[in-house]
Amino acid sequence: MNTLRALGVRARAAVLLATLSLSAGAAGIARGEEGMWLPNKPPMDLLKKHGFAPTPQWLEHQQKSAVRFNNGGSGSFVSADGLVMTNHHVGSEMIAQLSAPGKDLLATGFLARTRAEELKCPELELNVLWSIEDVTERVTAAAAGKPVAEANVARRTEMARIEKEQEDATGLDCQVVTLYQGGAYHLYRFKRFTDVRLVFAPDEQMASFGGDVDNFEFPRHCLDVSFFRVYEDGQPYKPEHHLAWSKNGSKEGDLALVFGHPGRTNRLFTADHMAFQRDVALPYSLDRSARREIELQTFTTRSEEFNRIGKDDLHGVANQRKSRTGELQALLNPALFEARRAYDQRLHDRLNAPDASMCPWDRIAVAQDTHREIFYQRSAIGALVGGGLAGAAHTIYQLSAELPKPSTERLREFRDTALPSLYLGLYSDAPIYPELEADRLASALTNFARIYGGDHPMVLRALAGQSPVERAAALIRGSRLMKIDERKRLVEGGASAVASSDDALIRFVADFDQEYRSLRKRFEDEVQAIETAAYAEIAKVKFEAEGDSVYPDATFTLRMSFGPIVGYSEGGKSVPAYTTMGGVFQRSTDRGAEKPFGLDPRWSERKGTLNLSTPYNFVSTCDIIGGNSGSPTVNSAGELIGIIFDGNIQSLIARYAYDDTVARAVSVDSRGIIEAMRKIYDAGFLADEIQGSGH
């Protein structure tokens, strides 16, 4: 689907040309709504054009009210007793883990009426950003004068050293974040929480009303929210900062601000780097998602129980397939590349490089050629040893090799500061379903054989004379890793315990670890290292040309975006900024109440109690991407007016460029949340808690 389908061909090209110039931060051009801005470097001049000048105290309050869900989403503290709000689809993994045969909490929803009834999540970690420090000079100095590959190792080593020093000094979770693809390095210090309990979630029918049909569309009618509570030392956490719930909500034209954790954008990529995404990475990801979606559709129809244990995976992969489809369509528009090449050339013309062979754009192009040589194999083997129970086996195997090394010399995910989060997942008591694990592994084996070729020696070893389905089932049956005690025993026993283990999955991943490491090293030395050094040079040119107008690509760290609440025009028709609660009943009727447009019985029974004109979902021009799900939408007073849960189909260009012509961020309205909690879900006591005054 064309991401700017409401415009004519020439108009689309013009918009994309302007869009890319803006998203690249072209000098002399500013669009107030564009940008995923660092919380310590807000665009004050742009905000003032909207009549708003946030104080340092206002910004700190938003920063320390925002929460990162380490499973890939965002949230915020919304009460003085540690209550956190996020999306239902962010919380669905935990909700599924807390379910059991005959107790499908995704289907029925959940409400804890007392603190004692709140359900502890087995492997959820939340982070709150506490402070930021620029450590660029120290990281870059460690790599100065070294060959490219050695410089990359030196940077990683210094980053690990900084993290360890700061964690020991502060007791906070410390991470050095790479910005501008290597142009800057910031130390982020987080408060880390692992005692997190489910408090309330509506049924999935109403949380994701419209399902895949309405996904990435607008108008929308979803109650995509869930609530968790953070505990510390066995008691509800008392956050220093939490958001006040707006008493009056919002209206069209109001400025909306979003504080969340956008996952990844590629707006600073060169044209050649974007071409790699268009021609290699995205088509592969789309193909893999589509195949996996079909496999999971088959799996979930085998029985009611298989549907319960597999539907969360199915929803996730279906969302990825639709997202990748939109992103690929955006990159297939020649206007996007015309604008990017023109922008690259403008920067290149400012570069003082006497030797053309030293041009960073050319070096990035060469790196993409190398990446093409290894991408498919690296992706296939990564999927083979990187997911589910097989992924746990590979983590255990790698720990046995990495832990004996000094922390600064290990693979980055095994450094000392990363181990608490790693162990939280590895030792989780979340349920493991052998049938689903076998299905995942069979899919990965099939993909591995497809990429390497059925006669490749590694494929023959992987299959051991069986079909992918047979081999996967045998490997899962032959593993004891579903038991937490066995996982701990192997990790604590170290290399000798792992080497002597006869566990089928341990022996399986051991056979492929050398290939995995070889491909990883080649990527890090011949692709990543070259890109990092080259983008650092490009970043210097950008900073000289554009100063503070440049924001870095998203890195799943806290960012601020903003823009007005405003509708748009599509296909000659006006699309209003808001939907109402009455609209969900009309949408259900229009679609014959067939799945996914059926109503939970409580909604039908209690329709008469609702104020059907209550705003339910709304759109704004806020600049968001995946990872922003669950981000609080606030007004200039800092009050919560909604929660981000999606973008429309036109917004899928956002990974590579920004457009506010028709692209929109979609939020659940705070007023709709309260109306549903009080009148549908008997959660008035919880509504009372969150409607208390903010700190």
Disulfide bonds with the S-S distance in Angstrom:
none
